[in-house]
Amino acid sequence: MRLTDLLHPHLDGVTTVVDAAGRGLRLAPYLHLPDGVRLLRDDGERPVGEGELVLLSYGPDPALHGAEDDCLAVLERVRPGGRGLLLFGHPGPEPPYHRLLDGLVAQGCQVLRATPLDYVHLRAGAVFTRLTSDELLPPHDWFGRAVPSGGFTTALRMAGEYVLGDLVSRSLRARHLDLTRRAEEAERARDDVREDGLADRLAAAVREKEQLASALRGARGRVELLQARVAMLEGSTSLRVGKALVSAARSPRHRMPRLPRELYGLWRGRAERRAAPASRSAAGAPPIAADERLHLLHRAFSCTPRDRLVIAGVLTDRTAEDFAADAVVNRPLPHDGALLVRRTDPDAVVVQVSACTEDGPWSLAGTGLAPDLDRRLAELLTEARASGRAAVLWRDAPPSAAPGLAQLAWDAVLDADTGVRLSRLDPAGDGRERLREAFQWDSTRVRLAELARLAGAPDPLDGRRVAVLAAPRGRHDVARLAAQVLGQQHRPAEVVVPEPAGLDELDAAGVAVRTGPPTAAWVADWTDLTEDRPDTLLLDLMCAQEYSGADALGHAAAGEDYTFVPALRRPLLVRRSLHLAGAPPESWCGRGYRLFAVRGKEPS
């Protein structure tokens, strides 16, 4: 939740907001206060009375959020009828509210609403008010509306919610601690695997160096042998006789009379050379070594940075086809698995259980019915560990289908299906909700993102990053831009504006604010901030893009829905390369770009 969404429902009757938060916080860009409500900086002595609301902060960094004593000192200055908003900067699901609860009770303050906040350095917020009597005020629901109640009924309701809420949060806290511990153990295990893999790769590099040095020595020996053979050939009698005959033929008048004498001299020299090896053999001289075959090892590699996940996978045909849309997929066979891992150097070696139970080259592996395949699979995993790559078992079928796979050494096990490609869904039959659900949780790209996280490889979800182009011209435009960006169910990754001043809230919420050309894969033009954009706009556009593979999406003039069109009335989402090309939208179709139409809520 945004800070303004938490604050605004409690500004009724408030004319002044006093900023007493930590000195390192600048909360003005987050508030977007309505007209008639002014913001003042706290001077450390001013009391907070009726018609005023004070902002406090408490977090792990005293220089940024402030300390506990600072909050308690501000609470002592809150008068009856005064309100406050307490901000927590502590990470985790449960901020240390108990350290300030006694101070709130001592000052007669009642907490009206508390909710998590969607910022990097502000994790939760609580609105409170100092009561003017002994009667409790009715609490507020999730939407900020007061729950109708009063007196003893309100106290009874709050007591019941406290006990039941503690029951629920207790299990959640235990689950959170358990997941944190498991994540730390997994990270340590991955570090150990990386270190072991580095040592193995170093040893393999040393072995390869020794092999190359041996091959170089052999090549040098063969070169020396060839040089000796060339020298022998140049000094052979046949060559010298041929040269003499060619010279005599070229100049018969001068060379022909001397030809018999030269041939006689060659004959005598040949007899002497034939007698020399016999004398060396009698003296025990070693013979000349025989020639050897020269084998050339060719290695092809790329020195460019990787921007896609590379997989060596024992996969089914359907899974390999789905994965190939977002990753580089190499499918090893039983006879070349180890060689393929060495040559392609994948980010991860993946073995899918279904590929071992269905038809294919690895069928019956891990079932105990094909020991030779089990041995080849073990060699494949050994090669993966030697190269320092993660070996992952993708358990998309019951473990009992291939129990032998559990006996192998795996770096990670993924218990999930391989997801669904959105292009395999039917928008008319499945509906928009199914597309949205698959896009966010069940798509193949989401599954590959989990694999990339385990392997430390490029994230396939980077292909979903959207950059919003905007040009706000005042604080009202800034407030509207922040509301539209942070309200999107598929949140943009960056906002590109001419001047980033006043957009601190976006940066604190994890949305990069920058100038210059966009860096995200997709670009949405939101220059006109007067348009009403639904919170599902970018989500539906990205669902349609992943379904169609189009280069530009938007609304068509004829109102077509989920279909390719020759022209778009107004592009709403454009591939970054197409946006930077600068070609007019009317020429896109003629240049070979794919345009896709989605019918949605029209901008008002």
HELIX and SHEET records of a PDB file:
HELIX    1   1 LEU A    3  LEU A    7  1                                   5    
HELIX    2   2 HIS A    8  HIS A   10  5                                   3    
HELIX    3   3 ALA A   28  LEU A   31  1                                   4    
HELIX    4   4 PRO A   62  HIS A   65  1                                   4    
HELIX    5   5 GLU A   68  LEU A   75  1                                   8    
HELIX    6   6 HIS A   98  ALA A  106  1                                   9    
HELIX    7   7 PHE A  152  GLU A  234  1                                  83    
HELIX    8   8 THR A  237  ARG A  250  1                                  14    
HELIX    9   9 PRO A  252  ARG A  255  1                                   4    
HELIX   10  10 LEU A  259  ALA A  282  1                                  24    
HELIX   11  11 ASP A  317  PHE A  323  1                                   7    
HELIX   12  12 GLY A  337  THR A  344  1                                   8    
HELIX   13  13 VAL A  353  THR A  357  1                                   5    
HELIX   14  14 PRO A  371  ALA A  386  1                                  16    
HELIX   15  15 PRO A  399  ALA A  401  5                                   3    
HELIX   16  16 PRO A  403  GLN A  407  5                                   5    
HELIX   17  17 LEU A  422  ARG A  424  5                                   3    
HELIX   18  18 PRO A  427  GLU A  437  1                                  11    
HELIX   19  19 ALA A  438  ASP A  442  3                                   5    
HELIX   20  20 THR A  444  ALA A  455  1                                  12    
HELIX   21  21 PRO A  460  ARG A  464  5                                   5    
HELIX   22  22 ARG A  475  LEU A  486  1                                  12    
HELIX   23  23 ASP A  504  ALA A  508  1                                   5    
HELIX   24  24 LEU A  537  SER A  548  1                                  12    
HELIX   25  25 ARG A  576  ALA A  581  1                                   6    
HELIX   26  26 PRO A  585  SER A  587  5                                   3    
HELIX   27  27 CYS A  589  ARG A  591  5                                   3    
SHEET    1   A 6 ARG A  38  ARG A  41  0                                        
SHEET    2   A 6 THR A  16  ASP A  19  1                                        
SHEET    3   A 6 GLU A  52  TYR A  58  1                                        
SHEET    4   A 6 ARG A  83  PHE A  88  1                                        
SHEET    5   A 6 ALA A 124  ARG A 130 -1                                        
SHEET    6   A 6 CYS A 109  PRO A 116 -1                                        
SHEET    1   B 5 ALA A 327  ASN A 330  0                                        
SHEET    2   B 5 LEU A 309  VAL A 314  1                                        
SHEET    3   B 5 ALA A 348  GLN A 352  1                                        
SHEET    4   B 5 ALA A 390  TRP A 394  1                                        
SHEET    5   B 5 ALA A 412  LEU A 414  1                                        
SHEET    1   C 8 ALA A 512  ARG A 514  0                                        
SHEET    2   C 8 GLU A 494  VAL A 496  1                                        
SHEET    3   C 8 VAL A 466  LEU A 469  1                                        
SHEET    4   C 8 TRP A 522  ASP A 525  1                                        
SHEET    5   C 8 ARG A 570  ARG A 575 -1                                        
SHEET    6   C 8 ALA A 552  HIS A 555 -1                                        
SHEET    7   C 8 LEU A 595  ALA A 597  1                                        
SHEET    8   C 8 THR A 563  PHE A 564 -1                                        
END                                                                             
